[in-house]
Amino acid sequence: MKRWLDRVAVRRSLALLALVIVWEALSRLGILNPFYVPAPSAVAKVLGALFADGQIWQHLDATFTAALAGLTAGLALGIALGFAAALTPLLAELLEPVMILLNAIPRVILAPLFVIWLGIELASKIALALVLVAVLVFFAVYSGIKEVDQRLVERVRTLGGGRRVLIREVYVPSVSAWVLGNLKVAVGFAFTGAVVGEFVASSRGLGYLLQFAQSTYNASLTIALIVLIMGFVLILFAAAERLERRLLRWRYA
């Protein structure tokens, strides 16, 4: 399995490198308009300048703080609500329609409302990231418990196991697989919430810089920021995947 994953990583890296080379070649040949599609070398120069002047760090700090705080709070809230709804039918009747409604609409449209309620600082970005993650995790936990084999539940009860034993020995292991399987998606949602919230209204953050780049028609800065966000998200994806393989190593054996 590890060798197969390594081969996949190598193929993806080579494909990305080939794309960059073709992109640079088309730009140097004048086929691509640099105003709309700047060359990778120009994007790299802008990216280097962002770090050289040092101002990028406050924006990275704002985005990472909002995304990671929203991810942590969203995981906690989604797990708690998912367990509560799955184990309490009356609560499920109240929560499930709300979560289905939130899942059906594009949740990023809540960003302006959070800005009105919480202002343009970190709180509104954390709130949006929290909602995006919490809805995803709620359904992962709720579905994970509902998918547990009822014959296993009955056997535990027959042997004298109560609700605590069921939660500890049956539900938690089942839910862990579902949550860890959705962790990479949750990371992406957390960053989406943070960046979109900053794009709507903020005084700092990568979303704020993206809004500035858009307003000034600066394609090089826009692509540089997108590459930067993608890079950090991919690093967190890799960390989440490594954590999933470590905790669920029985799947990869």
N, C-alpha and C positions, 0 to 999 in steps of 0.2 A: 504493500500500500504506500509506504513512504517513498519508494523508488518511483512509483507511478505518479505521485503528487509532485516529485521533483521534476519529472519529465514534463508534466503539464506546465509547471512554473517556467521552465526553460523555453518551451514553445511559445508561451504567452509573452515572455520577455523579447524573444526574437521577432515575434509579430509586431510588437510595439516599436522596436528599434527600426524595423523595415518601414513602418508607417511614418516615423519621424524622418527617416532618410528621404523617402519619396516626397513628403511634404516640403522639406528643405530644398530639394532639387527643383520642384515645381515653382517654388518662390524665387529661387535664383534665376530660373529661366524666364521669369516674368509672366508665367501663366496664371499665377494667383496674385490678386491685387493686395499689396501689403496694407492698404488702409482697412480692408475688411478681414483679410486672413494673413496676418504677419507671419514671417518665417519663425521656425522653432528657435533659431539663434537670437532673433529679436526678443522673443518671449523670455528666453533664458537671461538675456541682458537686463530686462525689466525686473525679472525675479531676483537677480543678484542685487540690483539697486535697492529693492525693497528691504533686503536684509542689511545692505551696506550702511544705509542711513539710520538703521535701528528703530525706526518708527513702527515697523511691522509687528514688533513684539507685543505692544499694548493691544493691538487688534487681535493677534493670535490668543492672547490671554483672555480677552473678552469672549471670543467665540468658543474656546475650549472650556472655559468656566461654565458658560450657559449650556453647552452641549452635554458635558459630563454630569453637571448637576441635574439637568433634565433627564438624562439617561438613568442615573441612580434613583431619582425620585419616581420616575415612570416605571422602572422595574419593580420597586417596592410597592407602589400603588397598584400596578397591574396584577402582581402576584397576590396581594392581599384581597383585592376585589374578586379575582378569579377563583380563589379558594372559597371565599365567602359565598359567592353565587353558586358554585358547584355543590356545596355542602348544605346550602339553605335554599330550598325551592322557592320560598316566598320572596327572598331577596333576589333570586334569579329572575323572577317575574318583573321586578322593578328595574334591575340593572341591565338585563339583556337587551330590551328595546332601545335604551339610551345608547349602549355601546354599538348596537347595530346601526343606529342613526349616525353616530359619530364616525363609524367606519365607512358609511355610505357616502358621506359628503367629503369634499377635499378639505382636510382639517387645517390646511394652511390659510384658508379664508378667515380663520379665527384670529389671525395675527393682528389686524387692525383693532379688533375688539379688545384684545389683551393690552394693546398699547393704550387704549382709552382708559381701561381699568387700572393698569399697573404702571403706566408711564413708559418712557423710551429707554430706561436703563435695563439691567440684567433680568429683573423679575419677569418682564413680559416675554423675553426670549426663553427663559427657563420654563415658564408656564406652557408655551407652545410646544417645546421639545417634550415636556412631561406628557401632554395630552397625546402627542403622536406615538410615543413609546408605550404609554399605559394602555391604550386601546389594543395595540398589537399584542402586548404581553397578556392582557386580560383574556383574549380569545385563545392564546397558546395554553394558558393554565386551565381555563374552563374546558377547552377541548381535551386537554391531556387527562383531566380527571374523568370526564365523561367517557373517554375511550378505554379506561381501565376495564379489564375483563371482570365482569360481575361474578363469575364463578370463583375467582381469586378472592374477591371481597367477601363472598359468602363463606369460603373456607376459613378465612381469618376470623370472622365472627363466630363460626362454629367452634373454633379452638379457643374462644373466650377473648379475642382481641376487641377492644373498644375503639372509639373514634380516634383516640390518640395513637394507638398502634397502627390503625389504618393509614392515618396521615403520615406517620414516620416511616413505615415499612412498605407501603403500597403507593400512596398518592405522591409523596415527595420524589421518589425515584422516577416515577412516570412523568411528572411535571418537569423535572430537571431536564430530561431529554427534549421535551417540547420547547422549553425556554431557551436552552443553549442552542437548539437548532435555529431559533429566531433571533439570536443575539446579534448576529451580523446585520440583519435587517434593522434591528432596534438601534444600532450604532448609526446607521445611515439616516434613520428617521430623526435621531437626536440632533445630528448636524444639520439636517434639513430645517428643523424647527428653529435652531439658533441662527442660521444664516438668513432664512426667510424673514424672521423677526427683525434682524438687523437691517435687512434690505428695506423693509417697510418703514421703520423709523428707529434711528439709533444715532449715537454720537461717536461710536467706535465699533470695531469688529470687522471681520472679513466681508460680511454682508453689506456693511456701510461702505467699505472700499469698492465693492462691486457696484453699488448704486452710484458712487462717484464716477467710476470708470464708464458706466453706461451713459451718465449725463454728459460726459465730455467726449463721447464717441471714441474712447481709447480702447481699441481692440486688443492691443498688446497687453495692457494692464488687466483687462477682463480675462483673457486666456491664461495669463500668469496666475491670477487669483484662483481660477477654476482648477488649474493644474495643482496649485498648492493645496487646495481643499481636497482634491482627489487623492493626493499623495498621503495626507494625514489620515483620511478615511481608510485608505488601503492598508496603512500600517495598523490601524485599530482593527480592521477586518482580519488581518493576519494574527493579531494577538487573540481575538475572539475565537478564531478557528483553532489556534493552538490550545486554548483553554478548553474548547469543546472536545478536541481529540484526547486531551489529558483526562478530563472528567468522564468522558464516555468512551474510554479506550476499548471497552468490550465490544463496541461496534466495529472497531477497526482491526480487531485481532485476526 
